[in-house]
Amino acid sequence: MSEVARAIALIQELHGNGSTTDTAPTPQTSSLTEEQTSESVKRELVYLRARVRKLEAERTSLEERTKATRVWKQVADRQSAQRYAAELENAKLRVILDTQLQMGKQLMRVLEHESPQLVPSGPHFHISFPDVLMNSRAEQTACVDKLYQQSHDVFARFPDGLTTIVREMSVEEDADGVITIEARMGWVLPFAADRVLDVMWRLTRTQVEERGHVTEEHGSLFVEFDAAKLRAISAAGWQLTKQYASQDGVPVTLVSQSSAKFTKPSKGTGVAVGVQYQGESWVRLVGSVLNDQAMTSIQVVRRDRSAYVTDKSSAQQAIAGTSADHMLAFIDLELTRVQQCIENLLFAPSTEGK
């Protein structure tokens, strides 16, 4: 429209120059003026037509780009809806599976008490360590505090800006026969760190409650367990988990220590071998922002130590296998906890801004 206005103003100016003169123009001068005006108008019209064609082409291009954007948005919305439906179905299936597993465990306990002859034979553990809880609660808390002070060195191998899943494991045995298994795992979740912390702590308490009576005070969880309450590990002992708030640039960290004693008969001989077990774990939640999206990196380090006294190779193999079973059970618990954390964060509404 500005180009048209410009042309009209030019035409008016040209005509105005011919009408404001008091002296009547000669026929020759009038003819030249009309020719110049006509040429000027023609040039202006040609320019305006070219501008109109260019603007129409730009408008067509913008319309096509807008259509393409709408199409891609529709595709993204459909994919998001399909992903949400798949996650919801996965959560439902997991609830069904967990329910079936719980029912299976309960049925096995009923069989053990009511019809022990129907229970398949397997290795039996004999708890005979009344001194397993010799440390006082204050001493146990002091041990966990010392573990927290090691957090910087423990997580030094995790790269900054972790964006991929990490799963590493190493096994060492020293000259005294102590087997140390260390595992490192990491995930990144697209949720704020405070939300992830709330869900992780709640799930940690749920897992600990499955072992025995839980005492919660001052941001810590303490549980005593025995073979009947911790069938997967079949040991008598304790576990203390403590939550440390973010301070001095150190992210929120959950630190756990567990200590247990049990006996395991070696295959073939059936001779019971005494084992002392100690587990240490660190869980760190690192918050960040990526493309205006709150992200949380969950970094987990676990160390299991198993000490035993025996000269028989068969017993050594049995204890080594038991140590591996401990670590595999822990990995399964961590995977379950992260999966449940994702499900809770996906399907539980955020309380932010309410």
Backbone hydrogen bonds, N-H to C=O, Kabsch-Sander energy under -0.5 kcal/mol:
donor,donor_aa,acceptor,acceptor_aa,energy
5,A,1,M,-2.2
6,R,2,S,-1.9
7,A,3,E,-2.0
8,I,4,V,-2.6
9,A,5,A,-2.4
10,L,6,R,-2.0
11,I,7,A,-2.4
12,Q,8,I,-2.7
13,E,9,A,-2.2
14,L,10,L,-2.4
15,H,11,I,-2.6
16,G,12,Q,-2.5
17,N,13,E,-2.0
18,G,14,L,-0.9
19,S,15,H,-1.1
20,T,16,G,-1.4
30,S,26,T,-2.6
31,S,27,P,-2.0
32,L,28,Q,-2.1
33,T,29,T,-2.3
34,E,30,S,-2.1
35,E,31,S,-2.0
36,Q,32,L,-2.5
37,T,33,T,-2.5
38,S,34,E,-2.5
39,E,35,E,-2.5
40,S,36,Q,-2.5
41,V,37,T,-2.5
42,K,38,S,-2.3
43,R,39,E,-2.7
44,E,40,S,-2.3
45,L,41,V,-2.6
46,V,42,K,-2.7
47,Y,43,R,-2.4
48,L,44,E,-2.5
49,R,45,L,-2.7
50,A,46,V,-2.2
51,R,47,Y,-2.4
52,V,48,L,-2.6
53,R,49,R,-2.5
54,K,50,A,-2.2
55,L,51,R,-2.6
56,E,52,V,-2.5
57,A,53,R,-2.1
58,E,54,K,-2.3
59,R,55,L,-2.5
60,T,56,E,-2.5
61,S,57,A,-2.3
62,L,58,E,-2.5
63,E,59,R,-2.4
64,E,60,T,-2.3
65,R,61,S,-2.3
66,T,62,L,-2.4
67,K,63,E,-2.3
68,A,64,E,-2.5
69,T,65,R,-2.4
70,R,66,T,-2.3
71,V,67,K,-2.3
72,W,68,A,-2.6
73,K,69,T,-2.4
74,Q,70,R,-2.3
75,V,71,V,-2.3
76,A,72,W,-2.8
77,D,73,K,-2.7
78,R,74,Q,-2.4
79,Q,75,V,-2.5
80,S,76,A,-2.5
81,A,77,D,-2.4
82,Q,78,R,-2.6
83,R,79,Q,-2.6
84,Y,80,S,-2.5
85,A,81,A,-2.4
86,A,82,Q,-2.5
87,E,83,R,-2.8
88,L,84,Y,-2.5
89,E,85,A,-2.4
90,N,86,A,-2.5
91,A,87,E,-2.4
92,K,88,L,-2.2
93,L,89,E,-2.6
94,R,90,N,-2.3
95,V,91,A,-2.3
96,I,92,K,-2.3
97,L,93,L,-2.7
98,D,94,R,-3.1
99,T,95,V,-2.3
100,Q,96,I,-2.3
101,L,97,L,-2.5
102,Q,98,D,-2.6
103,M,99,T,-2.4
104,G,100,Q,-2.4
105,K,101,L,-2.4
106,Q,102,Q,-2.4
107,L,103,M,-2.5
108,M,104,G,-2.2
109,R,105,K,-2.2
110,V,106,Q,-2.2
111,L,107,L,-2.4
112,E,108,M,-2.4
113,H,109,R,-1.8
114,E,110,V,-3.2
115,S,111,L,-1.8
118,L,115,S,-1.9
119,V,116,P,-1.2
127,I,125,F,-0.6
128,S,126,H,-0.6
132,V,129,F,-1.4
134,M,131,D,-1.3
140,Q,136,S,-2.3
141,T,137,R,-2.6
142,A,138,A,-2.2
143,C,139,E,-1.9
144,V,140,Q,-1.9
145,D,141,T,-2.4
146,K,142,A,-1.9
147,L,143,C,-1.8
148,Y,144,V,-2.1
149,Q,145,D,-1.6
150,Q,146,K,-0.6
150,Q,147,L,-1.0
151,S,148,Y,-1.9
154,V,150,Q,-2.5
155,F,151,S,-2.5
156,A,153,D,-0.8
158,F,155,F,-1.5
162,L,159,P,-0.6
166,V,186,G,-1.5
168,E,184,R,-2.6
170,S,182,E,-2.5
172,E,180,T,-2.5
174,D,178,V,-1.8
177,G,174,D,-1.8
179,I,177,G,-0.6
179,I,306,S,-2.4
180,T,172,E,-3.1
180,T,178,V,-0.5
181,I,179,I,-0.5
181,I,304,D,-2.6
182,E,170,S,-2.6
182,E,180,T,-0.5
183,A,302,R,-2.5
184,R,168,E,-2.7
185,M,300,V,-2.5
186,G,166,V,-1.6
187,W,298,I,-2.2
189,L,296,T,-2.9
191,F,189,L,-1.9
196,V,192,A,-2.1
197,L,193,A,-2.6
198,D,194,D,-2.0
199,V,195,R,-2.0
200,M,196,V,-2.9
201,W,197,L,-2.6
202,R,198,D,-1.8
203,L,199,V,-2.5
204,T,200,M,-2.4
205,R,201,W,-2.2
206,T,202,R,-1.9
207,Q,203,L,-2.4
208,V,204,T,-2.4
209,E,205,R,-2.5
210,E,206,T,-0.9
210,E,207,Q,-0.6
211,R,208,V,-1.9
212,G,208,V,-0.9
215,T,222,F,-2.9
216,E,214,V,-0.5
217,E,215,T,-0.5
217,E,220,S,-1.7
220,S,217,E,-0.7
221,L,241,T,-3.2
222,F,215,T,-2.4
223,V,239,Q,-2.1
224,E,213,H,-0.9
225,F,237,G,-2.4
229,K,226,D,-0.5
230,L,226,D,-1.4
233,I,230,L,-0.7
234,S,230,L,-3.4
236,A,261,K,-1.7
237,G,225,F,-2.3
238,W,259,S,-2.1
239,Q,223,V,-2.1
240,L,257,Q,-2.7
241,T,221,L,-2.8
242,K,255,V,-3.0
243,Q,219,G,-2.8
244,Y,253,T,-3.0
245,A,243,Q,-0.5
247,Q,250,V,-1.6
250,V,247,Q,-2.3
252,V,285,L,-0.7
253,T,244,Y,-2.1
254,L,283,V,-3.1
255,V,242,K,-2.6
255,V,253,T,-0.5
256,S,281,S,-2.6
257,Q,240,L,-2.1
258,S,279,G,-2.6
259,S,238,W,-2.0
260,A,277,Y,-2.7
261,K,236,A,-1.9
262,F,275,V,-2.0
264,K,273,V,-1.8
266,S,271,V,-2.1
269,T,267,K,-1.3
270,G,266,S,-2.2
273,V,264,K,-1.8
275,V,262,F,-2.7
276,Q,307,A,-2.7
277,Y,260,A,-3.2
277,Y,275,V,-0.5
278,Q,305,R,-2.5
279,G,258,S,-2.7
280,E,303,R,-2.8
281,S,256,S,-2.2
282,W,301,V,-2.7
283,V,254,L,-2.6
284,R,299,Q,-3.0
285,L,252,V,-2.4
286,V,284,R,-0.6
286,V,297,S,-2.6
287,G,285,L,-0.6
288,S,295,M,-2.5
290,L,293,Q,-2.7
293,Q,290,L,-1.3
295,M,288,S,-3.3
296,T,189,L,-2.5
297,S,286,V,-3.0
298,I,187,W,-2.8
298,I,296,T,-0.6
299,Q,284,R,-2.7
299,Q,297,S,-0.6
300,V,185,M,-3.2
301,V,282,W,-2.4
302,R,183,A,-2.5
303,R,280,E,-3.2
304,D,181,I,-2.6
305,R,278,Q,-3.1
306,S,179,I,-2.2
307,A,276,Q,-2.7
309,V,274,G,-0.6
310,T,308,Y,-0.5
316,Q,312,K,-2.1
317,Q,313,S,-2.4
318,A,314,S,-1.9
319,I,315,A,-2.5
320,A,316,Q,-2.6
321,G,317,Q,-2.4
322,T,318,A,-2.0
323,S,319,I,-2.5
324,A,320,A,-2.0
325,D,321,G,-2.2
326,H,322,T,-2.2
327,M,323,S,-2.0
328,L,324,A,-2.6
329,A,325,D,-2.5
330,F,326,H,-2.1
331,I,327,M,-2.7
332,D,328,L,-2.3
333,L,329,A,-2.0
334,E,330,F,-2.6
335,L,331,I,-2.7
336,T,332,D,-2.3
337,R,333,L,-2.6
338,V,334,E,-2.7
339,Q,335,L,-2.5
340,Q,336,T,-2.7
341,C,337,R,-2.2
342,I,338,V,-2.5
343,E,339,Q,-2.3
344,N,340,Q,-2.5
345,L,341,C,-2.4
346,L,342,I,-2.4
347,F,343,E,-2.3
348,A,344,N,-1.5
354,K,351,T,-1.5
